[in-house]
């Protein structure tokens, strides 16, 4: 099989070719490949959330391979890179046409790899060799991950909590629950013993501005009531992450980064209209509140320099709210618990459907066996738990409630923090720090959240790539300063300068092209 790749800059993609052997990745790949059933070793490049590959990764790989031989007559050869270096490493490997099988992708990287023609088209292979993963998602989701240029599927979606909900992370959930109960009479006009009754009411009934005020009151309450117990009593890092927050507010960037101008509202009931998210009332509310918080000292003066540690922060943002997401940490000799609190309803947005996926390299010698392995990640709890937590009895134990308790040796292998890369997180064992039914809650949210009109639309950025790059650079230049509040406090024209520079760098052209393509797609349905 010819493995001489066309590389970056060669944009002769696969569109319009109908023969079974097509030129993708610059080499010829067989879209109707048939598994020969011979033993095969899957070369797997895995991203991890640890600084280095886990110490016991070799032990886990050995256990996985013992299991896979009987299951699919295969083994895996794992190389792990932390997320900060993963993209760079994989760009180099794909550009050099290195032979391997499995690569993690998301809505941003998939476009880059498709432009490099580095991935294997999976339309014919997926239903045959990964039928369980294929059946797990509706047609609209598969349409969402299709390559906008040739209409083919180059990735398999991982299953996690897929809709986005506005969430805020509080460092000390015990303190926050105490604040909620103290606020019950004001919020509910009655007392209650359930802090989440107060929280849910605020999430479902308050405006964005009122929710921010509610959290500001919490910071003030901490300073008044907990200054002798809490090291920070009022610090936040939340303003640094405005782009993540805007996703949680129901803005759908149509499968692109929120830094790219042009979004629709995910809950839109009329004709979806592409708008500039940085000119919305919500964005203005956010940045004005950040300026107020900076002036009041809730945002430390040195936060823009990155020297303010989130471990001593009372409030931070979350990319999305997840049911019962609680993590523990120790500070000042006291064990504390962070929890993500819901502040809005869930919405499906395109970028989160394609937020975590596995793709098969066009250099793979056996894409079918690779897909069989991906299918196991979606169906086999033993394999999922092994890759997520390690070996039962060594890295974790199972308590009488059927939940995982992490042992001291979990420091040698613990990838629970990236459980969403291992196929389907909802088939895994829960930790003893979680509600036992948390994944049932996730399934319920996934099933009951309505799809927006734009799910399934795939934006082709080919004609506005330069405009996207230029306008996104402007967003990157301004967004952190707006989020920290400092610049807007010192320069009242800072926001106007931002919008002026965005327009000078073709943001309106990007928005218009998104609208044109979206209108054409809606008309074709």
C-alpha positions in Angstrom: 0.0 0.0 0.0 1.4 3.4 -1.0 2.2 5.5 2.0 3.7 8.6 0.3 1.6 11.3 1.9 0.7 14.6 0.4 1.4 17.0 3.2 0.2 20.2 4.7 -0.6 22.7 1.9 -1.6 20.0 -0.6 -5.4 20.5 -0.6 -6.4 17.8 -3.0 -8.9 16.1 -0.8 -11.1 13.1 -1.4 -14.2 14.8 -2.5 -16.0 13.3 -5.5 -14.1 10.0 -5.6 -16.3 7.0 -5.7 -14.0 4.1 -6.2 -13.1 1.8 -3.3 -9.5 2.8 -3.4 -9.2 6.6 -2.8 -6.4 9.0 -2.2 -6.7 10.2 1.4 -3.7 11.1 3.4 -1.9 11.4 0.1 -1.7 7.7 -0.1 -4.3 5.1 -1.3 -6.5 3.6 1.3 -9.1 1.0 0.9 -12.4 2.3 2.2 -13.9 -1.2 2.0 -11.0 -2.8 3.9 -11.6 -6.3 5.2 -10.0 -7.6 8.4 -7.7 -10.6 7.7 -8.1 -11.8 11.4 -4.4 -12.2 11.8 -2.9 -11.0 15.1 -2.3 -7.2 15.0 -0.6 -4.7 17.3 -2.4 -1.3 17.4 0.0 1.6 17.7 -1.8 4.0 20.0 -0.9 7.6 20.8 -2.7 8.6 23.9 -3.1 12.0 25.5 -2.9 12.1 29.4 -3.5 14.7 32.0 -0.3 13.8 33.9 3.0 15.6 33.4 4.7 12.4 32.3 3.3 9.0 31.3 1.9 7.2 34.3 4.6 5.1 36.1 2.6 1.9 35.8 1.5 2.4 32.2 3.6 -0.6 31.1 1.8 -2.8 33.6 -1.6 -1.6 32.4 -0.6 -2.2 28.8 0.4 -5.8 29.6 -3.0 -6.4 31.3 -4.8 -4.9 28.4 -2.9 -7.0 25.9 -3.7 -10.2 27.9 -7.3 -9.3 27.6 -7.3 -8.2 24.0 -5.7 -11.4 22.6 -8.9 -13.4 23.4 -11.3 -10.6 22.6 -10.1 -9.3 19.1 -6.7 -11.1 18.6 -4.8 -7.9 19.0 -2.5 -5.9 21.3 -1.9 -2.2 21.9 1.4 -0.4 21.9 0.8 2.8 23.9 2.8 6.0 23.8 1.4 8.6 26.2 2.0 12.4 25.9 0.6 15.0 28.2 -2.0 17.3 26.6 0.3 20.3 26.4 2.6 18.4 24.1 0.2 16.0 22.4 -0.8 18.3 19.5 2.8 19.2 18.6 4.0 15.6 18.7 1.1 14.3 16.6 1.4 17.2 14.0 5.0 16.1 13.4 4.1 12.4 13.2 1.3 12.9 10.7 3.4 15.3 8.7 6.1 12.7 8.4 3.7 10.0 7.5 4.7 7.9 10.5 2.9 4.5 10.5 0.5 4.2 13.4 -3.1 3.5 14.1 -4.9 5.5 16.7 -5.0 9.2 17.4 -7.2 11.3 19.7 -9.0 14.2 17.9 -11.5 17.0 18.7 -13.4 19.6 16.8 -10.3 21.7 16.3 -7.6 19.1 15.6 -9.8 17.1 13.2 -10.0 19.9 10.7 -6.2 20.2 10.8 -5.6 16.5 10.2 -8.1 16.4 7.4 -6.4 19.2 5.7 -3.2 17.1 6.0 -5.2 14.1 4.6 -3.8 12.2 7.5 -6.9 10.2 8.6 -8.7 7.1 7.4 -12.3 7.5 6.0 -14.6 5.3 8.2 -18.1 5.5 6.6 -18.0 1.9 5.3 -15.9 0.4 8.1 -17.7 1.9 11.1 -21.0 0.0 10.9 -19.2 -3.3 10.3 -16.3 -3.1 12.8 -17.6 -0.7 15.5 -21.4 -1.4 15.3 -22.0 -0.6 19.0 -20.3 2.8 18.8 -22.0 3.5 15.5 -25.5 2.7 17.0 -24.9 4.7 20.1 -25.4 8.1 18.5 -28.1 9.6 16.3 -27.6 10.4 12.6 -27.3 14.1 13.4 -24.3 13.5 15.5 -22.5 11.6 12.8 -23.4 14.3 10.3 -21.9 16.8 12.8 -18.5 15.1 12.6 -18.4 14.7 8.9 -15.7 16.5 7.0 -17.3 19.5 5.4 -15.1 19.2 2.3 -15.9 15.6 1.2 -18.7 14.6 3.5 -16.9 11.6 5.0 -16.5 10.5 8.6 -13.0 10.4 10.0 -13.6 10.0 13.7 -15.5 8.0 16.3 -17.3 10.0 18.9 -16.5 9.3 22.6 -19.6 9.3 24.9 -19.7 11.6 27.9 -22.0 14.3 29.1 -22.6 15.9 25.7 -24.8 19.0 26.3 -23.2 22.0 27.8 -24.6 23.7 31.0 -23.4 26.9 32.6 -21.4 25.9 35.7 -19.4 27.5 38.4 -16.8 25.7 40.5 -16.7 26.5 44.2 -13.6 25.6 46.2 -15.3 24.7 49.5 -18.6 23.2 48.9 -19.4 23.0 52.6 -19.1 26.8 52.8 -21.1 27.3 49.7 -23.9 25.1 50.9 -24.0 27.0 54.2 -24.3 30.2 52.1 -27.1 28.7 50.1 -29.1 27.8 53.2 -28.4 31.3 54.6 -29.8 32.7 51.4 -33.0 30.6 51.3 -35.3 33.1 52.7 -34.2 35.8 50.2 -34.3 33.4 47.2 -37.2 31.2 48.0 -39.2 33.3 50.5 -39.0 30.4 52.9 -36.4 28.3 54.8 -35.2 24.9 53.6 -32.8 22.2 54.7 -31.8 21.4 51.1 -29.1 23.8 49.7 -29.7 22.5 46.2 -33.3 23.7 46.3 -31.8 27.2 46.5 -29.2 26.5 43.9 -31.7 25.1 41.4 -34.0 28.1 41.8 -31.2 30.5 41.1 -30.0 28.5 38.1 -33.5 28.2 36.6 -34.9 31.7 37.4 -32.2 34.3 37.7 -30.8 36.3 34.8 -27.1 36.1 34.0 -26.5 39.4 35.8 -28.4 38.2 38.8 -26.5 35.0 38.9 -23.2 36.9 38.9 -24.5 39.1 41.7 -25.5 36.0 43.7 -21.9 34.7 43.4 -20.5 38.1 44.3 -22.6 38.0 47.4 -21.1 34.6 48.2 -17.6 36.1 48.0 -18.6 38.9 50.4 -20.3 36.4 52.7 -17.1 34.4 52.9 -15.0 37.5 53.9 -17.5 38.3 56.6 -18.1 34.8 58.0 -15.0 32.7 57.1 -12.0 35.0 57.1 -10.4 33.1 59.9 -10.9 29.7 58.3 -10.3 30.3 54.6 -7.0 31.4 53.2 -8.4 33.4 50.2 -11.9 34.5 51.2 -12.9 36.1 47.9 -10.4 35.4 45.2 -11.6 34.2 41.8 -10.0 33.1 38.5 -13.2 32.8 36.7 -12.7 35.9 34.6 -9.8 34.3 32.7 -12.1 31.8 31.0 -14.8 33.8 29.3 -14.7 31.7 26.2 -15.6 28.6 28.1 -18.3 30.4 30.1 -19.9 31.6 26.8 -20.2 28.0 25.6 -22.1 27.1 28.8 -24.4 30.1 28.2 -25.8 28.4 25.1 -23.7 29.9 22.3 -23.0 27.4 19.6 -19.8 28.2 17.6 -20.9 25.7 14.9 -18.1 23.2 15.5 -15.3 25.8 15.9 -13.5 27.4 18.8 -15.4 30.1 20.6 -12.5 32.4 19.7 -13.8 32.4 16.1 -16.4 35.1 15.6 -19.9 33.8 14.6 -22.3 31.8 16.8 -26.0 30.9 17.0 -28.0 30.5 20.1 -28.5 26.8 20.8 -32.0 27.3 22.1 -33.2 29.4 19.1 -36.8 28.6 18.1 -36.9 30.8 15.0 -34.5 30.8 12.0 -30.9 30.4 13.4 -29.0 33.6 12.9 -25.3 33.9 13.1 -24.2 36.7 15.3 -21.0 38.2 16.7 -20.8 36.7 20.3 -18.6 39.6 21.3 -21.3 42.1 20.6 -24.0 40.4 22.6 -25.7 41.5 25.8 -24.3 38.5 27.6 -20.7 39.3 26.7 -21.1 42.9 27.8 -22.6 41.7 31.1 -19.6 39.4 31.6 -16.8 41.9 30.9 -18.5 44.7 32.9 -18.9 42.4 35.8 -15.2 41.4 35.5 -14.2 45.1 35.7 -16.4 45.6 38.8 -14.9 42.5 40.4 -11.4 43.7 39.6 -12.1 47.1 41.2 -13.6 45.4 44.3 -10.6 43.1 44.6 -12.4 39.9 43.9 -10.0 39.4 41.0 -6.4 39.8 42.2 -4.2 42.3 40.5 -1.6 39.8 39.5 -4.0 37.2 37.9 -3.2 38.3 34.4 0.4 37.2 35.0 -0.8 33.7 35.9 0.8 33.9 39.4 -2.5 33.5 41.3 -3.0 29.8 42.2 -6.4 28.3 41.6 -5.9 26.1 44.7 -6.4 29.2 46.8 -9.4 30.5 44.8 -12.9 30.5 46.1 -14.6 30.5 42.7 -13.6 29.3 39.2 -15.4 28.5 36.0 -16.2 25.1 34.7 -16.3 24.2 31.0 -19.6 22.5 31.7 -21.6 21.4 34.6 -21.6 17.6 35.3 -23.9 16.0 37.9 -22.2 15.4 41.2 -18.8 16.5 40.1 -16.8 16.8 43.3 -13.0 16.6 43.7 -11.0 16.7 46.9 -7.8 18.5 47.8 -5.8 19.2 50.9 -4.7 22.7 51.9 -3.6 24.0 55.3 -3.9 20.5 56.7 -7.6 20.4 55.9 -9.3 18.2 53.3 -11.6 20.3 51.2 -14.0 19.6 48.3 -14.5 21.4 45.1 -17.9 21.1 43.4 -19.3 22.4 40.1 -22.7 24.0 40.6 -25.2 24.2 37.9 -26.2 27.7 36.8 -28.2 27.1 33.6 -30.0 24.5 31.5 -28.2 22.1 29.2 -27.9 22.8 25.5 -26.4 20.7 22.7 -23.7 22.6 20.8 -21.7 21.3 17.9 -18.2 21.6 19.4 -19.0 19.4 22.4 -20.4 16.6 20.3 -17.1 16.5 18.6 -15.1 17.5 21.7 -13.5 14.1 22.2 -13.1 11.4 19.5 -10.7 8.8 18.2 -9.5 8.7 14.6 -7.6 6.1 12.6 -4.4 7.2 10.9 -4.4 6.9 7.1 -1.1 5.0 7.6 -2.9 2.2 9.6 -2.3 -1.3 8.2 -5.5 -2.5 9.9 -8.2 0.1 10.4 -10.8 -2.6 10.9 -9.0 -4.1 14.0 -8.4 -0.6 15.3 -12.2 0.1 15.0 -12.9 -3.2 16.8 -10.7 -1.9 19.7 -12.6 1.4 19.7 -15.9 -0.6 19.8 -14.6 -2.4 22.9 -14.0 0.9 24.6 -17.7 1.7 24.1 -19.0 -1.6 25.5 -16.4 -3.4 27.8 -16.5 -2.1 31.4 -13.5 -4.1 32.4 -11.3 -2.6 29.7 -12.6 0.9 30.3 -12.0 0.6 34.1 -8.5 -0.9 33.5 -7.5 2.0 31.3 -9.1 4.6 33.6 -8.1 3.5 37.1 -5.6 0.7 36.7 -5.6 -2.8 38.3 -8.2 -3.5 40.9 -6.6 -4.5 44.2 -3.4 -2.5 43.3 -4.4 0.9 42.2 -8.0 0.9 43.6 -10.4 -1.3 45.5 -14.1 -1.8 45.2 -16.2 -1.0 48.3 -19.4 -2.6 49.5 -21.3 -0.1 47.5 -19.7 -1.2 44.3 -17.6 1.9 43.9 -13.9 2.5 43.4 -11.7 3.7 46.3 -8.4 4.9 45.1 -5.4 3.4 46.9 -2.0 5.0 47.6 -0.6 3.3 44.5 -3.2 5.2 42.4 -0.5 7.9 42.1 1.4 5.4 39.8 -1.6 5.0 37.5 -4.7 7.2 37.6 -6.3 8.5 34.4 -9.8 9.0 35.9 -9.4 12.7 35.0 -9.5 11.8 31.3 -12.0 9.0 31.5 -13.8 10.7 28.6 -11.2 9.6 26.1 -11.9 5.9 26.8 -14.9 5.4 24.6 -17.9 5.7 26.8 -17.4 7.1 30.3 -20.9 6.0 31.4 -20.0 2.3 31.4 -17.2 2.8 34.0 -17.2 2.3 37.7 -17.9 5.4 39.8 -15.6 6.6 42.5 -16.6 6.5 46.1 -16.6 10.3 46.1 -19.3 10.4 43.5 -23.0 9.6 43.6 -23.4 6.0 42.5 -26.0 6.9 39.9 -24.0 9.8 38.4 -23.7 8.1 35.0 -27.4 7.3 35.0 -27.9 11.1 35.5 -25.5 11.8 32.6 -27.5 9.4 30.3 -30.7 11.1 31.3 -29.3 14.5 30.4 -28.0 13.3 27.1 -31.3 11.7 26.2 -33.7 14.5 27.4 -31.9 17.6 26.1 -33.5 18.6 22.8 -31.3 19.0 19.8 -31.0 22.5 18.3 -31.7 23.1 14.7 -28.1 23.4 13.8 -26.8 20.0 15.1 -25.6 18.2 12.0 -24.3 21.3 10.2 -20.6 21.3 9.4 -19.0 24.6 8.5 -16.4 24.5 5.7 -13.8 27.1 6.6 -11.8 26.8 3.3 -12.9 30.1 1.8 -12.3 32.2 4.9 -9.3 30.5 6.5 -7.3 33.7 6.4 -10.1 35.8 7.9 -10.6 33.2 10.7 -7.0 33.3 11.5 -6.8 37.1 11.6 -10.0 37.7 13.6 -9.1 34.9 16.1 -5.8 36.5 16.7 -7.6 39.7 17.8 -9.8 37.7 20.2 -6.7 36.0 21.7 -5.0 39.5 22.1 -7.9 41.0 24.0 -9.9 38.2 25.7 -7.8 37.6 28.8 -7.4 41.3 29.6 -11.2 41.7 29.3 -11.7 38.6 31.4 -9.4 39.9 34.2 -11.2 43.2 34.3 -8.0 45.3 34.6 -7.8 46.8 31.2 -11.5 47.8 31.0 -11.1 49.4 34.4 -8.2 51.5 33.3 -9.4 52.2 29.7 -13.1 52.6 29.1 -12.4 52.4 25.3 -10.7 49.1 25.5 -13.9 47.1 24.5 -14.6 49.5 21.6 -11.0 49.1 20.4 -11.5 45.4 20.5 -14.6 45.4 18.4 -13.1 47.9 15.9 -10.0 45.8 15.5 -12.2 42.6 15.1 -14.1 44.3 12.2 -10.9 45.5 10.7 -9.7 41.9 10.6 -12.7 40.5 8.8 -14.9 39.1 11.5 -18.0 40.2 9.6 -16.8 38.2 6.6 -16.5 35.1 8.7 -19.9 35.6 10.2 -21.5 36.2 6.7 -19.9 33.0 5.3 -21.2 31.0 8.3 -24.7 32.4 7.7 -24.5 31.7 4.0 -23.5 28.0 4.5 -26.0 27.5 7.3 -28.9 28.9 5.2 -28.0 26.6 2.3 -27.8 23.6 4.7 -31.2 24.4 6.3 -32.8 24.8 2.9 -31.5 21.4 1.8 -33.1 19.6 4.8 
